[in-house]
Amino acid sequence: MTIRFSVLASGSTGNAFYIESEKEKILVDAGLSGKQLDQLFDGIKVDPSALTGILVTHEHSDHIKGLGVVARKYNLPIYANEKTWKAMEGSIGKISLDQKFHFGMGEIKTFGDMDIESFGVSHDAAEPMFYTFRHDGKKIALVTDLGYVSERIKKTVEDANAYIFEANHDVGMLRMGRYPWNVKRRILGDSGHVSNEDAGLALADIIGNETKRIYLAHLSQDNNMKDLARMSVDNMLQERGIKLDLCDTDPKAPTALYDVV
């Protein structure tokens, strides 16, 4: 079996991503209730008690809502950087010391047969970071919750076989929408979220010959539409002569496990 992944949930209502290899089963973020997460795992026929551990990207509630519950229920180790641990400790309940682990920004850790690299992003959290996953010559890059895609990030995530990549909003919809201006300014800013167009531009710079699958993630329910996100990103790619099938995620529906081939 090669490396596989599932986008269990993605968006402001909750985020959870699952990656597995022959030996490892990793959950990234637990932004839904424990019951919802159990149901999502049941949908992909994975036993959460068999998880290797949980990686945390940052302390926003849509990424850690069920973290404490799931970790305690299944006695799972949690990995986060120091500032994220401090920022989220008051929100996840008591976690025993033997379940707390440090994963620093810019580190590479080996989990069995999988190498996981963390990288920092620009977002309005204590020390937000996301991850790439390597196994048997294959690479998955998880890139959401960032205001812009820096050259450093592009270098870290380039040439992945699969991307889970943020396409949060359509700029026109956001500007004309119902959000108050301070929220719009946050989303549009360098510590906010990546738009459809910026996602397309970034992806055009980083995808390689072995890139087979792109999931458009963290789509705003109020300021985006699936077809619009796909069209916007696809247009940017086609302008560079790149043709790839694009997928999106539905936070209300469990998805399947996908092989990275």
C-alpha positions as CSV (number, residue, x, y, z in Angstrom):
1,M,0.0,0.0,0.0
2,T,1.2,3.5,-0.8
3,I,0.5,6.6,1.2
4,R,-3.2,7.4,1.4
5,F,-5.2,10.4,2.6
6,S,-8.8,11.6,3.4
7,V,-10.1,15.1,3.9
8,L,-12.5,14.3,6.7
9,A,-13.7,17.9,7.0
10,S,-12.4,21.2,5.8
11,G,-13.8,24.7,6.4
12,S,-14.8,27.2,9.1
13,T,-17.1,24.6,10.7
14,G,-14.3,22.1,11.3
15,N,-11.1,20.7,10.0
16,A,-9.6,17.2,10.1
17,F,-7.3,15.4,7.7
18,Y,-6.2,11.8,7.8
19,I,-3.0,10.4,6.3
20,E,-1.9,6.7,6.4
21,S,0.9,4.5,5.2
22,E,1.5,0.8,5.8
23,K,2.6,1.4,9.4
24,E,1.3,4.8,10.4
25,K,-2.1,6.4,10.8
26,I,-2.0,10.2,11.4
27,L,-4.8,12.6,12.1
28,V,-4.0,16.3,11.5
29,D,-6.3,18.6,13.6
30,A,-9.5,17.5,15.3
31,G,-11.8,20.5,14.7
32,L,-15.1,18.7,15.2
33,S,-16.8,17.0,18.1
34,G,-15.6,13.6,19.2
35,K,-18.9,12.0,18.0
36,Q,-18.6,13.7,14.6
37,L,-15.0,12.5,14.2
38,D,-15.9,8.9,15.1
39,Q,-18.6,9.0,12.5
40,L,-16.2,10.3,9.9
41,F,-13.6,7.6,10.7
42,D,-16.4,5.1,10.4
43,G,-17.1,6.4,7.0
44,I,-13.6,5.6,5.8
45,K,-13.5,2.3,7.7
46,V,-10.7,3.4,10.0
47,D,-10.5,2.6,13.7
48,P,-9.5,5.8,15.6
49,S,-8.0,3.8,18.4
50,A,-5.3,2.6,15.9
51,L,-4.1,6.2,15.2
52,T,-0.4,6.8,15.6
53,G,-1.0,10.3,16.9
54,I,-2.6,13.8,16.2
55,L,-0.7,16.7,14.7
56,V,-2.0,20.2,15.4
57,T,-1.6,23.1,13.0
58,H,-2.8,25.9,15.2
59,E,-5.1,26.7,18.1
60,H,-8.3,28.0,16.4
61,S,-11.4,26.2,17.5
62,D,-12.2,24.8,14.0
63,H,-8.9,22.9,14.3
64,I,-9.0,21.7,17.9
65,K,-12.6,21.5,19.0
66,G,-12.5,17.7,19.6
67,L,-8.8,17.4,20.2
68,G,-8.9,16.8,23.9
69,V,-11.9,14.4,23.8
70,V,-10.4,12.2,21.1
71,A,-6.9,12.2,22.6
72,R,-8.3,11.1,26.0
73,K,-10.7,8.6,24.7
74,Y,-8.2,6.7,22.6
75,N,-5.0,7.6,24.6
76,L,-3.4,9.3,21.7
77,P,-0.2,11.4,21.6
78,I,-0.6,15.0,20.5
79,Y,2.1,16.9,18.6
80,A,2.3,20.7,18.4
81,N,4.9,23.4,18.7
82,E,5.5,25.2,22.0
83,K,3.5,28.4,21.3
84,T,0.5,26.4,20.0
85,W,0.5,24.2,23.2
86,K,0.4,27.3,25.4
87,A,-2.3,28.9,23.3
88,M,-4.6,25.9,23.2
89,E,-4.1,24.4,26.7
90,G,-7.1,26.2,28.2
91,S,-9.4,24.9,25.4
92,I,-8.7,21.2,25.2
93,G,-9.0,20.1,28.8
94,K,-6.5,18.1,30.8
95,I,-4.0,16.1,28.8
96,S,-1.6,13.8,30.6
97,L,2.1,14.5,30.3
98,D,2.8,11.2,28.5
99,Q,0.5,12.4,25.6
100,K,2.1,15.7,25.1
101,F,4.9,16.0,22.4
102,H,6.7,18.8,20.9
103,F,6.9,19.3,17.1
104,G,8.9,22.4,16.3
105,M,8.4,24.6,13.2
106,G,10.7,23.6,10.4
107,E,11.4,20.2,11.9
108,I,11.3,16.8,10.2
109,K,10.1,13.9,12.3
110,T,10.0,10.3,11.3
111,F,6.9,8.3,12.3
112,G,7.6,4.7,11.4
113,D,7.8,4.6,7.6
114,M,6.7,8.2,7.2
115,D,8.7,11.4,7.3
116,I,6.7,14.5,8.3
117,E,8.0,18.1,7.8
118,S,6.5,21.1,9.4
119,F,6.6,24.6,7.9
120,G,5.3,28.0,9.2
121,V,2.5,29.9,7.6
122,S,1.2,33.5,7.9
123,H,-2.1,33.3,9.9
124,D,-3.5,35.1,12.9
125,A,-2.6,32.4,15.4
126,A,0.2,31.9,17.9
127,E,2.6,29.9,15.7
128,P,0.7,28.3,12.9
129,M,2.3,25.6,10.8
130,F,1.3,22.9,8.3
131,Y,2.9,19.7,7.1
132,T,4.3,17.6,4.2
133,F,4.2,13.8,4.4
134,R,6.6,11.5,2.6
135,H,6.5,7.8,2.2
136,D,8.0,5.4,-0.4
137,G,9.0,8.3,-2.7
138,K,5.6,9.9,-2.6
139,K,4.7,13.3,-1.0
140,I,1.5,14.9,0.2
141,A,1.4,18.6,1.1
142,L,-1.2,20.1,3.4
143,V,-1.5,23.9,2.9
144,T,-4.5,25.8,4.3
145,D,-5.1,28.7,6.7
146,L,-2.6,31.2,5.4
147,G,-2.8,34.7,4.1
148,Y,-0.3,34.2,1.3
149,V,2.0,31.6,-0.1
150,S,5.6,32.7,0.4
151,E,8.6,31.6,-1.7
152,R,9.8,29.6,1.3
153,I,6.5,27.7,1.5
154,K,6.6,27.1,-2.3
155,K,10.1,25.6,-2.0
156,T,9.0,23.3,0.9
157,V,5.8,22.0,-0.8
158,E,6.9,21.9,-4.5
159,D,6.6,18.7,-6.6
160,A,4.2,17.0,-4.3
161,N,2.2,14.1,-5.7
162,A,-1.0,15.4,-4.0
163,Y,-2.0,18.7,-2.5
164,I,-4.7,19.7,-0.1
165,F,-4.6,23.4,-0.8
166,E,-6.7,26.3,0.4
167,A,-9.0,28.1,-2.0
168,N,-10.9,30.0,0.7
169,H,-12.8,32.8,-1.1
170,D,-13.7,34.6,-4.2
171,V,-12.5,38.2,-3.7
172,G,-15.5,39.8,-5.3
173,M,-18.0,37.7,-3.3
174,L,-16.1,38.5,-0.1
175,R,-16.0,42.3,-0.8
176,M,-19.7,42.4,-1.6
177,G,-20.8,40.0,1.1
178,R,-22.4,40.4,4.5
179,Y,-19.3,40.2,6.6
180,P,-18.4,43.4,8.6
181,W,-15.4,45.2,7.1
182,N,-13.0,44.2,9.9
183,V,-13.6,40.6,9.2
184,K,-13.2,41.1,5.4
185,R,-9.9,42.9,6.1
186,R,-8.7,40.0,8.2
187,I,-9.5,37.5,5.5
188,L,-8.0,39.5,2.8
189,G,-4.9,40.4,4.8
190,D,-1.5,38.6,4.9
191,S,-2.6,36.7,8.0
192,G,-5.9,35.7,6.7
193,H,-6.9,33.2,3.9
194,V,-5.8,32.5,0.3
195,S,-8.3,33.4,-2.4
196,N,-9.2,31.2,-5.4
197,E,-7.0,33.3,-7.7
198,D,-4.0,33.3,-5.4
199,A,-4.4,29.5,-4.9
200,G,-4.2,29.0,-8.7
201,L,-1.2,31.2,-9.0
202,A,0.7,29.4,-6.2
203,L,-0.2,26.0,-7.5
204,A,1.0,26.9,-11.0
205,D,4.4,27.6,-9.5
206,I,4.7,24.5,-7.3
207,I,3.1,21.5,-9.0
208,G,5.4,19.0,-10.8
209,N,5.3,16.3,-13.3
210,E,4.3,13.7,-10.7
211,T,1.4,15.8,-9.3
212,K,-1.8,13.7,-9.7
213,R,-4.4,15.1,-7.3
214,I,-5.3,18.6,-6.0
215,Y,-7.9,19.0,-3.4
216,L,-9.3,22.5,-3.0
217,A,-9.8,22.9,0.7
218,H,-11.2,25.4,3.4
219,L,-13.8,26.8,0.9
220,S,-15.8,29.5,2.6
221,Q,-19.5,28.7,2.8
222,D,-20.4,32.4,2.5
223,N,-17.8,33.7,0.1
224,N,-17.1,30.9,-2.4
225,M,-18.8,28.2,-4.4
226,K,-17.3,24.9,-5.4
227,D,-17.7,25.4,-9.2
228,L,-16.3,28.9,-8.9
229,A,-13.3,27.8,-7.0
230,R,-12.6,25.0,-9.5
231,M,-13.0,27.3,-12.4
232,S,-10.8,30.1,-11.0
233,V,-8.0,27.8,-10.1
234,D,-8.3,25.8,-13.3
235,N,-8.1,29.0,-15.4
236,M,-4.9,30.0,-13.7
237,L,-3.4,26.6,-14.3
238,Q,-4.5,26.4,-17.9
239,E,-2.9,29.8,-18.6
240,R,0.4,28.1,-17.7
241,G,-0.5,25.1,-19.9
242,I,-1.3,22.8,-16.9
243,K,-4.3,20.5,-17.0
244,L,-5.2,18.6,-13.8
245,D,-8.5,17.4,-12.3
246,L,-9.4,19.5,-9.3
247,C,-11.4,18.3,-6.3
248,D,-13.1,20.1,-3.5
249,T,-14.2,19.0,0.0
250,D,-17.5,19.1,1.6
251,P,-17.4,19.6,5.4
252,K,-20.8,17.9,5.8
253,A,-19.9,14.7,3.9
254,P,-17.3,12.1,4.7
255,T,-15.0,11.4,1.8
256,A,-13.1,8.3,0.7
257,L,-9.5,7.3,1.2
258,Y,-7.4,8.2,-1.8
259,D,-4.2,6.5,-2.9
260,V,-1.3,8.8,-3.9
261,V,0.1,7.1,-7.0
